[in-house]
Structures are given as C-alpha cells and as structure tokens.
C-alpha cells in the first residue's frame, strides 16, 4: 500500500466519532430539557452548526442551526407545555444512534406520539443529522411526502 494513502486513511478513521449508549441517553435528556426551557441557547450544545434536521422522512430538511432554531420555536408551545416524555436508546453503531421516544401531551388535541429518531453525531457529541419517524393516531404529520 502506498504510504501516503495509508496516512490519509488513518486520518479519516481518527476523526470518525464513536458515540456510546450513555452519551446518547445524556444527549436525549439534554434535548428534553432544552425543549422545556425558554429560548434556544441550549441548541448550540446539542446540534452542530451545519445540522440537517428532518421532522419526518418525507419532509424537506431544515438545514443549519439558525433555521433549526426558528423551526424549534415555531413547533413548540413554549417551556410551559405539559407532556410526559420517555425514551429508550435502541441501537448505537459508530456515530449513529436510534432512539425510541414516547410523548404524551396533557393537551388532548396534541395527543400521544411515538417516534423513532435516527441521530448522527460529530466528534464533539453534537448532532449533525436528526431524522424523526413520528406517528400519532389521527395525525397526518410525518406521513405525507413533501412536494
């Protein structure tokens, strides 16, 4: 093998982040805490500046931290929104994790949601890709292709 090629390969693998189940659990707790907190300051600790966030597999992605901050504020009721949140880390492989999430809102019109999150992390533990697979009986959100 050409030594220059081997050196490039070594540099690539040194920067491939590996995340652990405990790191993902901690990140999900921080995500929930940020959702329950006024403002968007916590997002800089959770997401990389160039994050790509898909609110459903068919939705157009929200790209970048600024756009995600605007999306975040538009989607939530506010820090006083009442809901029960449960999560379980289902799988972790390298820099990718899958999390099962259950959200039961006190407001009956919002109902109960079940999600799968597919997350990719950078070497700093920030999310670079977030893809939600949401489901709630009676809601079309997340189940329609975008045009």
C-alpha positions as CSV (number, residue, x, y, z in Angstrom):
1,X,0.0,0.0,0.0
2,X,1.2,3.5,-0.9
3,X,2.2,5.1,2.5
4,X,0.6,8.4,1.5
5,X,-2.7,6.5,1.0
6,X,-2.4,4.7,4.4
7,X,-1.7,8.1,6.1
8,X,-4.9,9.6,4.6
9,X,-6.9,6.5,5.7
10,X,-5.5,6.8,9.3
11,X,-6.5,10.5,9.5
12,X,-10.0,9.6,8.3
13,X,-10.5,6.9,10.9
14,X,-9.1,9.1,13.7
15,X,-11.9,11.6,13.1
16,X,-14.7,9.1,12.8
17,X,-16.6,9.7,16.1
18,X,-17.8,6.8,18.1
19,X,-20.7,7.5,20.4
20,X,-21.7,5.3,23.4
21,X,-25.2,4.5,24.6
22,X,-24.6,6.6,27.8
23,X,-23.7,9.6,25.6
24,X,-26.9,9.2,23.6
25,X,-29.0,8.9,26.7
26,X,-27.4,12.0,28.2
27,X,-28.0,13.9,24.8
28,X,-31.7,12.9,24.8
29,X,-32.1,14.1,28.4
30,X,-30.4,17.4,27.4
31,X,-32.8,17.6,24.3
32,X,-35.8,17.2,26.6
33,X,-34.5,19.8,29.0
34,X,-33.9,22.3,26.1
35,X,-37.5,21.7,24.9
36,X,-38.8,22.5,28.3
37,X,-36.6,25.6,28.7
38,X,-37.4,29.1,27.3
39,X,-35.1,30.2,24.4
40,X,-32.9,28.4,22.0
41,X,-29.5,28.9,23.6
42,X,-29.2,25.2,24.5
43,X,-29.4,24.2,20.8
44,X,-25.7,25.2,20.3
45,X,-24.6,22.4,22.7
46,X,-26.9,19.8,21.1
47,X,-26.6,20.5,17.4
48,X,-23.7,21.2,15.0
49,X,-23.8,24.5,13.1
50,X,-24.5,22.6,9.9
51,X,-27.1,20.2,11.3
52,X,-29.6,18.7,8.9
53,X,-32.9,18.0,10.7
54,X,-35.8,16.1,9.1
55,X,-39.0,16.3,11.0
56,X,-40.2,13.3,9.1
57,X,-38.8,11.0,6.4
58,X,-40.8,12.8,3.8
59,X,-40.3,16.4,4.9
60,X,-37.9,18.9,3.4
61,X,-34.9,19.1,5.7
62,X,-34.3,22.0,8.0
63,X,-30.6,22.9,7.3
64,X,-28.3,24.8,9.7
65,X,-28.6,25.8,13.3
66,X,-30.2,29.2,12.5
67,X,-33.0,27.5,10.6
68,X,-33.4,24.8,13.2
69,X,-33.7,27.4,15.9
70,X,-36.6,29.1,14.0
71,X,-38.2,25.7,13.4
72,X,-37.8,24.8,17.1
73,X,-39.5,27.9,18.3
74,X,-42.4,27.6,15.8
75,X,-43.1,23.9,16.7
76,X,-43.3,24.0,20.4
77,X,-46.0,25.6,22.6
78,X,-43.3,27.0,24.9
79,X,-41.5,26.0,28.0
80,X,-44.7,25.5,30.0
81,X,-46.0,22.9,27.5
82,X,-47.1,19.9,29.6
83,X,-46.1,16.5,28.4
84,X,-44.7,13.2,29.6
85,X,-41.5,12.1,27.8
86,X,-39.9,8.6,27.8
87,X,-37.1,7.4,25.7
88,X,-35.0,4.3,25.1
89,X,-31.8,4.0,23.1
90,X,-32.5,1.2,20.7
91,X,-29.1,1.0,18.9
92,X,-25.8,2.6,18.6
93,X,-23.3,2.0,15.8
94,X,-20.2,4.3,15.4
95,X,-21.6,7.8,15.2
96,X,-25.2,6.8,14.6
97,X,-27.9,6.1,17.2
98,X,-31.6,5.1,17.1
99,X,-33.9,6.2,19.9
100,X,-37.5,5.3,20.6
101,X,-39.4,8.2,22.0
102,X,-42.9,8.4,23.6
103,X,-44.5,11.8,24.2
104,X,-47.9,12.1,25.8
105,X,-49.3,15.6,25.9
106,X,-51.6,16.8,28.6
107,X,-53.4,18.8,25.9
108,X,-55.7,16.1,24.4
109,X,-55.7,17.8,21.0
110,X,-51.9,17.1,20.7
111,X,-52.4,13.5,21.9
112,X,-49.8,10.8,22.1
113,X,-46.8,10.5,19.8
114,X,-44.4,7.6,19.2
115,X,-41.2,8.4,17.4
116,X,-38.0,6.8,16.2
117,X,-35.1,9.2,16.0
118,X,-32.1,8.4,13.8
119,X,-29.2,10.6,15.0
120,X,-25.7,11.1,13.7
121,X,-23.1,12.8,16.0
122,X,-19.8,14.6,15.4
123,X,-16.6,14.1,17.4
124,X,-17.9,16.8,19.9
125,X,-21.1,14.9,20.7
126,X,-23.3,17.3,18.8
127,X,-26.0,16.0,16.4
128,X,-25.2,16.6,12.7
129,X,-28.2,14.7,11.3
130,X,-31.6,14.2,13.0
131,X,-34.3,12.3,11.3
132,X,-37.7,11.8,13.0
133,X,-40.1,9.0,12.2
134,X,-43.2,10.2,14.1
135,X,-46.5,8.5,14.4
136,X,-49.7,9.6,16.2
137,X,-53.2,8.1,15.5
138,X,-55.3,10.7,13.7
139,X,-52.4,13.0,12.8
140,X,-51.1,13.3,9.2
141,X,-47.8,14.9,10.4
142,X,-44.8,12.9,9.2
143,X,-46.8,10.6,6.9
144,X,-47.1,12.7,3.8
145,X,-44.5,13.2,1.1
146,X,-43.5,16.9,0.6
147,X,-44.0,18.2,-2.9
